Amino acid sequence: MAKQEQMDANSVAADLIGFLNASPTAFHAVDEAKRMLKISGYEQVFEREEWSLQPGKKYFFTRNYSTIVAFAVGKKYVAGNGFFIIGAHTDSPCLKLKPASKVSKGGYLEVGVQTYGGGLWHTWFDRDLAVAGRMIIKDGKDDLTYLHRLVRIEEPIMRIPTLAIHLDRGVNDGFKVNSQSHLVPVLATAIKAEINKMVDENGPVESGLPNESKKSTNHKHHPLLLQLLATEVGCEPDNICDFELQACDTQPSVIAGAMKEFVFSGRLDNLCMSFCSLKALIDATSSESSLEDETGVRMVALFDHEEVGSNSAQGAGSPVMLDALSRITDSFTSDAKIQLAKKAIQNSFLVSADMAHALHPNYTDKHEENHQPKLHGGLVIKHNANQRYATNAVTSFIFREIAAKHNIPVQDFVVRNDMACGSTIGPILASGVGIRTVDIGAPQLSMHSIREMCAVDDVKHAYEHFKAYFEECSQLDAKITVDV
C-alpha cells in the first residue's frame, strides 16, 4: 500500500477508535452517532410528531435511544423512488445487570448479571470491568419530572476472577463456565463495604453529623453501586427510578500489532460496520452538490437487539424500517390513496453490514477451501443457499460492480456444509419489508470475545466501498433489468 493510502487508512481507523471508545453500550453508540450527525447538518425528527421533509435536506430519528436511522433526501427525489440503505446494529454480546442485582456470598458483594447474546463468556474472566448504560432519574420535589440519562463509570469497579489451577487441576482440559454461578462480578468485600457504610451514615468524626443523603431505600441493588451511579450523574441514590446497565471492559480500543495494522477492541461486531456506514453517509452528503443529482434517498439504519434475534420494538424485526420508508415517501405526496411506498420498496436496495469471519491461522480447517476471507482483503460478500444470508446474484453483482469501478477489493464467504451458519438482519428485513438485500461484512477474528480484532485496511475499504455505494448505486441500479 502506498504511503498516502496508508495514511488515509490510519485516519479512518483513528476515527473508528474514537467512536468505539465513546460507545460502551448501544445507548452510547446512538448518542455518539447523533452527535456526529448533528455537527454534519442533519436535523432530528421525532416519530411522535409530524414530519415536514424537503428534497436536498438531511434528517435522523432515534427509537428507544438504542436504534438510530439517518437519511438524506436527493434533490431530484420524488415519491416512489428508491432508498439506498446500509443496515447494521448497535448491540454486542455482553453481561447485563439483573433487575435485582444484589448478591452477597462468602463475604463478598457481587453483582448479578444476565448473559446477553452468544458471547465467548470465558473471555470475560480476569478483566477490569466498569458499568455503563442508561437510567431513569427523578427530578424535582413537588412537580416531578423523570429524566433519561446515560451513565458511564469509567474506572474499573468489578472483576470476575478465575479459580486457581490448584483448585481445578483439569481446567486446561476444558474451561466450562456455568453462566449462573461462575459469571458473577465481584464489586467489593462485605467488610470493606460495611466500614464505608458506617462512615457514610455517621459522618466524619469531626462533624458528628449523620449523612442522611447517602442512604437509599432501594434494596434490589447494593447501596455502594447505587451511590457510585448517583455520583456519576449528580443525583441522590433514591432518585434513581430504574436503569438498564451492563458490564464493560475498561481497556480502550487501540490500533496495534507490530506493524500497527490491527484494531484491537471490544464490540467491533458490529460497531465497526455502524461507524463505517455512518461516516460514509455523512461524507457522501457533506457538500452542497452531494445530493444535486440524487433521485433517491440515502439512508443508514443502526438497529438494536440483533444479537438476540431482532424481535423488539427497536430491532430489525420491528416496523422501524417500514415506518421510515413509508413516512418519508408519504411526506412527498399529497394523495394518501396512492400506495407509493410499495413502489419505493421495489426500487430500493439494502446492504446488510455485519462483521464476517476471517480465516484463523490456527483453525484453517474451519473454513471452506474456496471461501477463506483474509484480513486486508476487503469486505466479504456472504452467501447461503438456505437464506441465512439474503444475498443473491443480482444484489452481489451490484455491490461487487461498485467495488470494481473503484478498485476496492472484495471477498466471498460460504460456511462449510458440515457447520451451522449464523445470520444477520439481512434476511429479517428482506422478508419483512420485501427489499432487495446483499449481506456483507468486514473480516475479523475473535468474534463475540470481550476483545476482538480486525485490520486497519479493511476499515478503510469498508468506508470507501460504502461511500461509493451511496454516491453511485441509484445510477447503477437504473441500468439493471430483472422482472420483465
Rosetta blueprint (number, residue, H / E / L):
1 M L
2 A L
3 K H
4 Q H
5 E H
6 Q H
7 M H
8 D H
9 A H
10 N H
11 S H
12 V H
13 A H
14 A H
15 D H
16 L H
17 I H
18 G H
19 F H
20 L H
21 N H
22 A L
23 S L
24 P L
25 T L
26 A H
27 F H
28 H H
29 A H
30 V H
31 D H
32 E H
33 A H
34 K H
35 R H
36 M H
37 L H
38 K H
39 I H
40 S L
41 G L
42 Y L
43 E E
44 Q E
45 V L
46 F L
47 E L
48 R L
49 E L
50 E L
51 W L
52 S L
53 L L
54 Q L
55 P L
56 G L
57 K L
58 K E
59 Y E
60 F E
61 F E
62 T E
63 R E
64 N L
65 Y L
66 S L
67 T E
68 I E
69 V E
70 A E
71 F E
72 A E
73 V E
74 G L
75 K L
76 K L
77 Y L
78 V L
79 A L
80 G L
81 N L
82 G L
83 F E
84 F E
85 I E
86 I E
87 G E
88 A E
89 H E
90 T L
91 D L
92 S L
93 P L
94 C E
95 L E
96 K E
97 L E
98 K E
99 P E
100 A E
101 S E
102 K E
103 V E
104 S E
105 K E
106 G L
107 G L
108 Y E
109 L E
110 E E
111 V E
112 G E
113 V E
114 Q E
115 T E
116 Y E
117 G L
118 G L
119 G L
120 L L
121 W H
122 H H
123 T H
124 W H
125 F L
126 D L
127 R L
128 D L
129 L E
130 A E
131 V E
132 A E
133 G E
134 R E
135 M E
136 I E
137 I E
138 K E
139 D E
140 G L
141 K L
142 D L
143 D L
144 L L
145 T E
146 Y E
147 L E
148 H E
149 R E
150 L E
151 V E
152 R E
153 I E
154 E E
155 E E
156 P E
157 I E
158 M E
159 R E
160 I L
161 P L
162 T L
163 L L
164 A L
165 I H
166 H H
167 L H
168 D L
169 R L
170 G L
171 V H
172 N H
173 D H
174 G L
175 F L
176 K L
177 V L
178 N L
179 S L
180 Q L
181 S L
182 H L
183 L L
184 V L
185 P L
186 V E
187 L E
188 A E
189 T E
190 A H
191 I H
192 K H
193 A H
194 E H
195 I H
196 N H
197 K H
198 M H
199 V H
200 D H
201 E H
202 N H
203 G L
204 P L
205 V L
206 E L
207 S L
208 G L
209 L L
210 P L
211 N L
212 E H
213 S H
214 K H
215 K L
216 S L
217 T L
218 N L
219 H L
220 K L
221 H L
222 H L
223 P H
224 L H
225 L H
226 L H
227 Q H
228 L H
229 L H
230 A H
231 T H
232 E H
233 V H
234 G L
235 C L
236 E L
237 P H
238 D H
239 N H
240 I E
241 C E
242 D E
243 F E
244 E E
245 L E
246 Q E
247 A E
248 C E
249 D E
250 T L
251 Q L
252 P L
253 S L
254 V E
255 I E
256 A E
257 G L
258 A L
259 M L
260 K L
261 E L
262 F E
263 V E
264 F E
265 S E
266 G L
267 R L
268 L H
269 D H
270 N H
271 L H
272 C H
273 M H
274 S H
275 F H
276 C H
277 S H
278 L H
279 K H
280 A H
281 L H
282 I H
283 D H
284 A L
285 T L
286 S L
287 S L
288 E L
289 S L
290 S L
291 L L
292 E L
293 D L
294 E L
295 T L
296 G L
297 V E
298 R E
299 M E
300 V E
301 A E
302 L E
303 F E
304 D L
305 H L
306 E H
307 E H
308 V H
309 G L
310 S L
311 N L
312 S L
313 A L
314 Q L
315 G L
316 A L
317 G L
318 S L
319 P L
320 V H
321 M H
322 L H
323 D H
324 A H
325 L H
326 S H
327 R H
328 I H
329 T H
330 D H
331 S L
332 F L
333 T L
334 S L
335 D L
336 A L
337 K L
338 I L
339 Q L
340 L H
341 A H
342 K H
343 K H
344 A H
345 I H
346 Q H
347 N L
348 S L
349 F E
350 L E
351 V E
352 S E
353 A E
354 D L
355 M L
356 A E
357 H E
358 A L
359 L L
360 H L
361 P L
362 N L
363 Y L
364 T H
365 D H
366 K H
367 H L
368 E L
369 E L
370 N L
371 H L
372 Q L
373 P L
374 K L
375 L L
376 H L
377 G L
378 G L
379 L E
380 V E
381 I E
382 K E
383 H L
384 N L
385 A L
386 N L
387 Q L
388 R L
389 Y L
390 A L
391 T L
392 N L
393 A H
394 V H
395 T H
396 S H
397 F H
398 I H
399 F H
400 R H
401 E H
402 I H
403 A H
404 A H
405 K H
406 H L
407 N L
408 I L
409 P L
410 V E
411 Q E
412 D E
413 F E
414 V L
415 V L
416 R L
417 N L
418 D L
419 M L
420 A L
421 C L
422 G L
423 S L
424 T L
425 I H
426 G H
427 P H
428 I H
429 L H
430 A H
431 S H
432 G H
433 V H
434 G L
435 I L
436 R E
437 T E
438 V E
439 D E
440 I E
441 G E
442 A L
443 P E
444 Q E
445 L E
446 S L
447 M L
448 H L
449 S L
450 I L
451 R L
452 E E
453 M E
454 C E
455 A E
456 V H
457 D H
458 D H
459 V H
460 K H
461 H H
462 A H
463 Y H
464 E H
465 H H
466 F H
467 K H
468 A H
469 Y H
470 F H
471 E H
472 E H
473 C H
474 S H
475 Q H
476 L H
477 D H
478 A L
479 K L
480 I L
481 T L
482 V L
483 D L
484 V L
